[in-house]
Amino acid sequence: MDKITKINLLFDYYGDFLTEKQKEIFELYYCYDLSFGEIAEQYGITRQGVYDIVHRSLRTLKDYEKKLGMLRKYEKLEKKVKNVLNLLSELRSGVKSSYSDKFYMICDEVASILKEGGD
């Protein structure tokens, strides 16, 4: 997983723990790819102020991940589900036609676990 994807996932999981201003500035920087200068102009603060908010927010998100580990748990779940899907894919050719509908339902259900994050 690349750095930006991981940061965005941390924001998805723990962003509600940030203040409203931190959320807005963090999102503008990481999700909308605005520069510190552009954000500073919008908020009437210095680029250094934006930098401090972004990095303090990221540190906060990482601290929550250390304590709660939700992203780490999701990554483990993702790995296990992909492994199950690979095993099911290997079995696909050997499934009797009378069971093929059920087999495909199982494959779809397992794939949906990954898409929905376990919900």
VENPE-V373512 format. One record per residue. RES is the residue in three letters. PSI is psi in whole degrees, 0 to 359 (NA if undefined). OMEGA is omega in whole degrees, 0 to 359 (none if undefined). D_FIRST is the distance of its C-alpha to the first C-alpha in Angstrom with 2 decimals. Layout:
RES:PSI:OMEGA:D_FIRST  RES:PSI:OMEGA:D_FIRST
//
This chain:
MET:131:181:0.00  ASP:166:187:3.80  LYS:314:183:6.68  ILE:319:178:8.50  THR:316:180:6.53  LYS:318:179:6.48  ILE:318:179:10.03  ASN:324:176:11.06  LEU:320:175:10.33  LEU:318:178:12.29  PHE:319:178:14.87  ASP:316:182:15.16  TYR:316:191:15.84  TYR:4:183:17.97  GLY:330:180:19.16  ASP:347:177:22.56  PHE:350:178:23.25  LEU:159:174:23.47  THR:165:181:26.77  GLU:317:180:27.32  LYS:318:178:27.49  GLN:315:180:24.29  LYS:312:182:22.48  GLU:311:183:24.10  ILE:318:179:23.43  PHE:315:181:19.79  GLU:318:178:19.25  LEU:321:182:21.31  TYR:309:186:19.35  TYR:325:184:15.69  CYS:323:183:16.31  TYR:0:173:19.41  ASP:35:175:18.78  LEU:151:179:22.27  SER:165:176:23.40  PHE:320:180:24.87  GLY:317:179:28.25  GLU:318:180:27.95  ILE:318:180:26.97  ALA:319:180:29.69  GLU:318:180:32.22  GLN:322:186:31.46  TYR:356:180:31.82  GLY:35:178:34.60  ILE:174:180:32.92  THR:162:175:32.06  ARG:324:177:28.84  GLN:321:177:28.80  GLY:318:178:29.09  VAL:314:178:26.07  TYR:312:181:24.09  ASP:316:180:25.31  ILE:314:181:24.45  VAL:313:184:20.85  HIS:326:175:20.24  ARG:319:179:22.31  SER:316:179:20.43  LEU:318:178:17.02  ARG:319:178:18.76  THR:315:179:20.20  LEU:318:179:16.96  LYS:324:177:15.59  ASP:318:177:19.03  TYR:322:178:18.96  GLU:320:178:15.70  LYS:320:183:17.51  LYS:318:187:20.53  LEU:328:175:19.38  GLY:27:182:16.04  MET:319:179:15.33  LEU:318:178:11.53  ARG:318:178:11.76  LYS:320:178:14.26  TYR:318:179:12.36  GLU:321:177:9.51  LYS:315:179:12.64  LEU:315:180:14.35  GLU:316:180:11.78  LYS:316:180:11.96  LYS:318:180:15.74  VAL:318:178:16.28  LYS:323:178:14.67  ASN:316:178:16.92  VAL:317:179:19.86  LEU:321:177:19.40  ASN:317:178:19.45  LEU:318:178:22.56  LEU:322:179:24.15  SER:321:178:23.63  GLU:328:181:25.49  LEU:341:189:28.25  ARG:315:184:28.72  SER:336:183:31.43  GLY:3:183:33.47  VAL:131:177:33.82  LYS:147:183:37.40  SER:330:180:37.98  SER:339:180:39.46  TYR:358:188:36.15  SER:323:179:33.84  ASP:314:179:33.78  LYS:319:180:32.77  PHE:314:180:30.18  TYR:328:176:28.52  MET:319:178:28.78  ILE:315:179:26.94  CYS:315:180:24.13  ASP:319:181:23.92  GLU:317:179:24.03  VAL:318:179:21.21  ALA:324:180:19.03  SER:331:177:20.10  ILE:316:180:18.91  LEU:316:181:15.29  LYS:322:185:15.97  GLU:357:179:17.89  GLY:25:177:15.82  GLY:1:179:18.86  ASP:NA:none:21.53
//
